[in-house]
Amino acid sequence: MKKKIIYIVLVIVTAFFAYRVYNLVKDKYFASTGNNRRNQATAVYAENIPLGSISDIIELNGDLKALYSYKLKAEVSGTLNKINCELGDQIDEAKTAAFIDDHEYILRSREAEAQLNVKQAKYNQQNSKKKNAEADFQRAQSLHSQSFISDSEFEEAEYDYNTFIADYHTAGAELAAAQAQFDLAQTDLHKTKLRVNKKGIVAEKFYDIGSYISAGSSVFTIVNIDTIIVRTSISEKDYPKVNRGQSVEIHIDAMPQRKFTGYISAIAPVLNTETRMANLEIKIENKDKSLKPGMYCTIRIYAEEKSNVPLIPNNVIVKVNDVSGVYSVDEKEMKAIFVPVKLGIISEKYSELLSPVINNKIITFGQFQIKKGSSVKITNENGGK
């Protein structure tokens, strides 16, 4: 048992010394041959920073809306007996879009007219007697003041006059009421024709011929799409970059091959305190009527454009300790140098380099496999060494 323990200890000691000898030999070998992996150069692509043009594009989204839209409603009840327009038809202001059966309304109008004539005749009759009644009462007043008639006779004359005046005013009131009833009947008769308030296109039709409709029911929806409206919102950051009248570019998902132009027609003077967004309205001329309310669109506002400025591809920008920058190449030492950068306009693919001025090539491929001070080897054809 004792011999066995001694044997195990000897094996462990021998293995330990063998491992130490192996590491010493390995380090001497790599140091002498220069093949230490930590000192191997990383293959990268590197290029000079190009000059070019870049635009600060604000991209928004929204739904197309008609310039205006309204419901053409029936103002009287009845059966719809004629329709002059269908879906998609253009209809001008004051044109009649549909007719409600007017037979009953004609009868009501005639009845009201007859009543008006009766009341007019009664009033005319009372009015013709008014001057005589006034003259008779004035004569009674004069005779009474001279004691030619008794008090009781004067009181009787006064009562007759007041009764006549009351009847006269009643006749006038009845005439006014009859006139109002006739005017109302005429108005209702006029309302059996559904006239368009403002020109537009028939977007919806809710009833067909023969349908009974109640007063207040919507019969058509009329829209104007000569001009299209887009209402959207813009962030606090981009708010100072836009102005009323500024041109915008419109892209419609349903028509990817076309590009439309509009302008900012209104900007809200305040921002929402919760969202930090401001409402924005855009108008688009729609001469060919190809744009339809309800379509989804992307809006591009070119806030600023610069030319002949240094541009860095966005995919070469890295972050080191939360600092954005690029790796440039010290071509004398063939070492990677991390350069923090200040950026200006940022587009989809490129960013404007504001500072510092970088004269060396920047690494455009392999930047995520290196760190500051790494040895590099430029391998792209036009990258240099």
Helices and strands as residue ranges (DSSP letters): H 2-33, G 37-39, E 42-47, E 51-73, E 78-83, E 90-91, E 96-100, H 103-145, H 151-191, E 193-195, E 200-205, E 212-213, E 218-235, G 239-241, E 247-252, E 255-267, E 277-285, E 296-313, G 314-316, E 318-320, E 323-330, E 335-340, E 342-346, E 350-355, E 362-365, G 367-369, E 376-378
